[in-house]
Amino acid sequence: MADPRELARTDDPWTSHQAAHWAVKSGLVGSEQQRALGCVVRWPGRTATELAKLVGDADPRRINRRLGELERKGVVHRGNARRCSHTGRAAATWWAVGSAPPVAPSGAEMPPTDGDPMLEVALEGFV
């Protein structure tokens, strides 16, 4: 079961903490985590936005939050970053633990930036 303290930061307003408690108690967080894990198992190596689009979720932030929680639980992990097919920006890929190729070591080639200065800046921290 999720811990409501992980869903709201200590400096968030009390309404955020109340919403976090409700989301955990109602089972919403747990069911969304199961949904996110199911997506990663079914479509390994996709970005959060790609996973959200595959299940018809208009807001990829929802699945992305659950992936971070699942990562902290040790159930999924981030793979290599690549250009997302929906946003065109560099984004982490997601894998169920035990199902992914290892993350590329430092110095490994990153996807081409096609001269996009914003993408070049975004990729700087990945290698």
C-alpha positions in Angstrom: 0.0 0.0 0.0 1.2 3.5 -0.8 2.2 5.9 1.9 0.3 9.2 1.7 3.4 11.0 2.9 5.1 10.1 -0.4 2.4 11.8 -2.4 2.6 15.2 -0.9 5.7 17.3 0.0 6.0 18.6 3.5 5.6 22.2 2.3 2.5 21.4 0.3 -0.8 22.9 1.6 -2.9 20.8 3.9 -5.4 20.2 1.1 -2.7 18.3 -0.8 -2.1 16.1 2.2 -5.8 15.5 2.6 -6.1 14.5 -1.1 -3.1 12.2 -0.7 -4.7 10.4 2.2 -8.0 10.1 0.3 -6.2 8.8 -2.9 -4.5 6.0 -0.8 -7.5 5.1 1.3 -9.8 4.9 -1.6 -7.5 2.6 -3.5 -7.0 5.0 -6.4 -3.2 5.1 -6.0 -2.9 1.3 -5.8 -5.1 0.7 -8.8 -3.2 3.4 -10.8 0.1 1.7 -9.8 -1.2 -1.6 -11.0 -2.3 0.0 -14.3 1.1 1.6 -14.8 2.9 -1.7 -14.0 0.6 -3.5 -16.5 1.5 -1.0 -19.2 5.2 -1.4 -18.6 4.9 -5.2 -18.7 2.9 -5.1 -21.8 4.9 -2.4 -23.6 8.4 -2.4 -22.2 10.9 0.3 -23.3 8.3 3.0 -23.8 8.3 6.5 -22.4 5.6 7.6 -19.9 3.9 9.7 -22.5 3.9 6.8 -25.0 2.4 4.5 -22.3 -0.2 7.1 -21.5 -1.2 7.5 -25.1 -1.4 3.7 -25.5 -4.1 3.5 -22.8 -5.9 6.7 -23.9 -4.8 8.8 -21.0 -4.8 12.4 -22.0 -2.4 13.4 -19.1 0.9 11.5 -19.0 1.8 13.1 -15.7 -0.6 10.7 -13.9 1.2 7.6 -15.2 4.6 9.2 -14.8 3.9 9.8 -11.1 3.0 6.2 -10.6 6.1 5.0 -12.4 8.2 7.0 -10.0 6.5 5.4 -7.1 6.9 1.9 -8.6 10.6 2.7 -9.2 11.1 3.5 -5.5 9.4 0.2 -4.7 11.9 -1.6 -6.9 9.3 -2.9 -9.4 10.2 -0.9 -12.5 13.3 1.0 -13.5 14.4 3.6 -16.0 16.2 2.5 -19.0 18.1 4.6 -21.6 16.6 7.9 -22.6 15.6 8.3 -26.2 13.4 10.6 -28.3 9.8 10.2 -27.4 7.6 9.5 -30.4 4.9 11.8 -29.1 6.8 14.8 -27.7 10.0 14.6 -29.8 12.0 15.3 -26.6 14.4 13.1 -24.8 12.6 10.9 -22.2 13.4 7.9 -20.0 12.2 4.5 -21.1 10.5 2.3 -18.5 11.0 -1.4 -17.9 9.8 -4.0 -15.4 12.7 -5.1 -13.1 14.4 -8.1 -14.7 13.1 -7.4 -18.2 15.3 -4.6 -19.6 18.7 -4.4 -21.2 21.1 -2.5 -18.9 21.4 1.2 -19.1 24.1 2.3 -21.5 27.4 3.1 -19.8 28.9 6.5 -19.7 30.1 7.5 -23.1 27.6 5.5 -25.0 26.0 7.1 -28.0 22.8 8.9 -27.5 20.0 9.3 -30.1 20.7 11.9 -32.8 19.6 15.4 -32.0 19.1 16.4 -35.6 20.6 19.8 -34.7 17.9 20.6 -32.3 19.7 22.8 -29.7 17.0 22.2 -27.0 17.4 18.4 -27.4 21.2 18.7 -27.3 20.9 20.6 -24.0 18.4 18.1 -22.6 20.7 15.1 -23.5 23.8 16.6 -21.9 22.9 15.2 -18.5 22.2 11.7 -19.7 25.8 10.7 -20.5 
